[in-house]
Amino acid sequence: MQTFEIHNRRYLGSKTRLLELIESVVRTECKRMDTFADLFAGTGVVSNSFFKSTKIIVNDILLSNYHSYISWFDKRRVSRKKLNQIIDRVNQAKSIRSNYFSKNFAGTYFSKGDCLRIGFFRDMVEDLFACKEINSRERSILITSIIYSADRAANTCGHYDAYRMTKNKRDSIIFQLPNYNTSTNVQAEIFREDANKLAKKIKSDVVYIDPPYNSRQYSDTYHLLENIADWKKEKVFGTAKKIKDRSAIKSIYCTIKANNAFRDLIDSIDAKYIIVSFNNMEKRGNHRSHSKISGEEITDILSQRGRLKIFKNDFKQFTTGKTNKEDHKEILYVCKTK
């Protein structure tokens, strides 16, 4: 059976193409690193770069990402044979009944046939878990299979604020398993918490920060995948089919309070090194892409914690639009704390 890797997902702000720069800076600047903490981990690709060589602390507020971390980084044993059998059963299923997902999403982000299969699979996962036929990690692996497979088949530009108005959408979804961790000789702490609160509880040699700097809330952009992960079968609204109350997963970093939140976060961190990812899109492109924090503010706040170095790299950003962003650079701030 084919599998997919941690980076095989469309995600705003993904650092997949920056991993070489991040790894190089960390290896060169951060001496004697035994613990690496990623407070806004997103898909988890940065944490994955250090997973096999050091202890990681990985965190994100989205449940869809949390399930993925359980798949990629947990070390509890699972049955490969069982998981393969479940995937085969779903991919070969015929005459699937109407379900929550097909009733709400058919003809939008997916074809009716794909929606039937997604809802059927998601219901099956909960039934198997309730009957104790799968454990909690196997449940997360199967949910991650749905999330990644659905993202690959989705009729979108990589987000779920809108979908392409295409008639006769084709059935295309084929479920695969994530290439999950099978080693028991690894260390990972996995959280789903507000980053500012978590920072007050943990200690790490290196803390990596990549918050959502602009007004685009990930709770809005990935609401559909959160719906799949949570599976409370809530009523959805509007053309985009969003769950109404997403307040619990909205980020303060997408608001005018971002500067104060960032200062509080930096002041709370207990680490030898603080690394901050940032890009120079402060006032460029669409107004929704404008950063709520400036590079000057980041420099000022970090400089109060210790000695600061700045690294820059040309970077082609993943964007859902067609805006051409010239001279776009990704910046890494490395602070060696006092």
Buried (B, 14 or more C-beta within 10 A) or exposed (E): EEEBEBBBBBBBBBBBBBBEBBEEBBEEBBEEBEBBBBBBBBBBBBBBBBBEEBBBBBBBBBBBBBBBBBBBBBEEEBEBEBBEEBBEEBBEEEEBEEBBBBEBBBBBBBBBBBBBBBBBBBBBBEEBBEEEEBBEBBBBBBBBBBBBBBBBBBBBBBBBBEBEEEEEBEBBBBBBBBBBBEEEEBEBBBBBBBBBEBBEEBEBBBBBBBBBBBBBBBBBBBBBBBBBBBBEBBEBEEEBBBBEEBEEBBBBBBBEEBBEBBBBBBEBBEBBBBBBBBBBBBEBBBEEBBBBBBBEBBBEBBEEBBEBBBBEBEBEBBBBEEEEBEEBEBBBBBBBBE
